[in-house]
Amino acid sequence: MKSILVLLATLGASLNVQAGSIVLETNNHLYPIPARGTSCTAMNAGREHDLSAPHVSISELYVTNNTGQNFYPTRLTFTTGDTGYACTYTGQVLRDLGLDANIRPGQRAQTFCNMKCGAVPFGQMAKDGYLTVYGHTSDGQVISATAEIQVMN
């Protein structure tokens, strides 16, 4: 079953539940890939192995817009809770995943290329990881959604 977490909108320092929300769905588990990886950006440019080992590949990434306005994703971030590790996609690198730049109300968008993150620190035990999509609605309201992912060894 995929992790789904309906998220809160942030306005300034306060958290408010919206009438609609952004829903992020992704893999339940990630496993380390011991080799170097190739990002979508490198692949599109005809290059290989731009990611350090070990890396992870987030193959299932869906964003559903349940707000009444267009949603414009501006950043995707994968983090691990115990190490401070963060892998962030913005700008053209985010676009290279194939995620729509404008997700209309009621639309479920997905990436056509895996989000890959290199040099992920792995330990002896599984740990929690988090994938967060950030963006704004057509009226400028900042909104985000987070899904928890079990990072295995």
C-alpha positions as CSV (number, residue, x, y, z in Angstrom):
1,M,0.0,0.0,0.0
2,K,1.3,3.4,-0.9
3,S,2.0,6.0,1.7
4,I,-0.5,8.9,1.6
5,L,-0.4,11.9,3.8
6,V,-2.9,14.7,3.2
7,L,-1.0,17.8,4.0
8,L,-1.5,21.1,5.6
9,A,-1.1,24.5,4.0
10,T,1.3,27.0,5.6
11,L,0.6,30.7,5.8
12,G,3.3,32.5,7.6
13,A,4.1,30.7,10.8
14,S,0.7,29.2,11.3
15,L,-0.6,25.8,10.0
16,N,-4.1,25.7,8.6
17,V,-6.1,22.8,7.2
18,Q,-7.4,23.7,3.7
19,A,-10.8,22.9,2.4
20,G,-8.9,21.0,-0.3
21,S,-5.4,19.7,-0.2
22,I,-2.4,18.3,-2.1
23,V,-1.9,14.6,-1.8
24,L,1.5,13.0,-2.4
25,E,1.8,9.3,-3.0
26,T,5.1,7.4,-3.3
27,N,6.9,4.2,-2.7
28,N,6.4,2.5,0.8
29,H,10.0,1.4,1.0
30,L,13.4,2.4,-0.6
31,Y,16.4,0.1,-0.8
32,P,20.0,1.1,-1.3
33,I,21.4,0.7,-4.7
34,P,25.1,0.1,-4.2
35,A,26.2,1.5,-7.6
36,R,26.4,5.0,-8.9
37,G,23.2,6.3,-10.5
38,T,22.1,8.4,-13.4
39,S,19.7,11.3,-12.9
40,C,17.0,12.2,-15.4
41,T,18.9,15.4,-16.1
42,A,22.1,13.5,-17.0
43,M,20.2,10.9,-19.0
44,N,18.5,13.7,-21.0
45,A,22.0,15.2,-21.7
46,G,23.4,11.8,-22.7
47,R,25.6,11.5,-19.6
48,E,25.8,8.7,-17.1
49,H,26.6,8.1,-13.4
50,D,26.3,11.6,-12.0
51,L,25.0,10.3,-8.6
52,S,27.3,8.8,-6.0
53,A,26.7,5.4,-4.5
54,P,24.7,4.3,-2.7
55,H,21.7,5.9,-4.2
56,V,17.9,5.5,-4.0
57,S,15.4,5.6,-6.8
58,I,11.9,6.9,-6.1
59,S,9.9,5.2,-8.9
60,E,6.4,6.0,-7.8
61,L,5.6,9.7,-7.4
62,Y,2.1,11.1,-7.8
63,V,0.7,14.5,-6.8
64,T,-3.1,15.0,-6.7
65,N,-4.5,18.5,-6.5
66,N,-7.6,18.5,-4.4
67,T,-7.7,22.3,-4.0
68,G,-10.0,24.5,-6.0
69,Q,-7.0,26.2,-7.7
70,N,-4.1,25.4,-9.9
71,F,-1.0,24.0,-8.0
72,Y,2.5,24.9,-9.2
73,P,5.1,22.5,-7.7
74,T,8.4,24.3,-7.1
75,R,10.5,21.8,-5.1
76,L,10.7,18.1,-4.2
77,T,12.8,17.2,-1.2
78,F,13.8,13.7,0.1
79,T,15.2,13.7,3.6
80,T,16.1,11.1,6.2
81,G,15.0,11.8,9.8
82,D,18.1,10.7,11.6
83,T,21.0,12.0,9.6
84,G,20.0,15.4,8.2
85,Y,20.5,14.1,4.7
86,A,18.5,16.0,2.1
87,C,18.2,15.7,-1.7
88,T,16.3,18.6,-3.4
89,Y,15.0,19.0,-6.9
90,T,14.1,22.5,-8.2
91,G,13.9,24.3,-11.5
92,Q,14.9,22.3,-14.6
93,V,16.0,19.3,-12.5
94,L,12.4,19.1,-11.2
95,R,11.0,19.5,-14.7
96,D,13.3,16.7,-16.0
97,L,11.3,14.3,-13.8
98,G,8.3,15.1,-15.9
99,L,6.1,16.4,-13.1
100,D,3.6,18.9,-14.6
101,A,4.5,22.6,-13.9
102,N,0.8,23.3,-13.4
103,I,-1.4,20.7,-11.8
104,R,-5.1,21.6,-12.3
105,P,-7.8,21.1,-9.7
106,G,-8.8,17.4,-9.5
107,Q,-5.7,16.3,-11.6
108,R,-3.4,13.5,-10.5
109,A,0.1,14.2,-12.0
110,Q,2.9,11.7,-12.0
111,T,6.6,11.7,-12.8
112,F,7.8,9.8,-15.9
113,C,11.4,9.6,-14.7
114,N,12.5,8.3,-11.3
115,M,13.7,10.8,-8.6
116,K,17.2,9.6,-7.7
117,C,19.3,10.7,-4.8
118,G,23.0,9.8,-4.4
119,A,25.3,9.3,-1.4
120,V,22.4,8.4,0.9
121,P,23.7,7.4,4.3
122,F,22.6,3.9,5.2
123,G,23.1,2.3,8.6
124,Q,22.4,-1.1,10.3
125,M,18.7,-0.5,10.8
126,A,15.8,0.8,8.7
127,K,14.9,4.4,9.2
128,D,12.2,6.9,8.3
129,G,12.6,9.0,5.2
130,Y,10.3,11.8,4.0
131,L,9.4,13.0,0.5
132,T,7.9,16.5,0.4
133,V,6.5,18.5,-2.5
134,Y,6.3,22.2,-2.1
135,G,4.6,24.7,-4.3
136,H,1.9,27.4,-4.4
137,T,-1.7,27.8,-5.6
138,S,-2.8,30.2,-8.3
139,D,-3.6,32.8,-5.6
140,G,-0.1,32.6,-4.2
141,Q,-0.8,30.4,-1.1
142,V,2.2,28.3,-0.2
143,I,1.3,24.6,0.3
144,S,3.1,21.3,0.7
145,A,2.5,17.6,1.2
146,T,4.7,15.0,2.8
147,A,4.8,11.2,2.5
148,E,6.8,8.9,4.8
149,I,9.0,6.3,3.3
150,Q,10.7,3.4,5.1
151,V,14.4,3.5,4.1
152,M,15.7,-0.1,4.3
153,N,19.2,-1.5,4.5
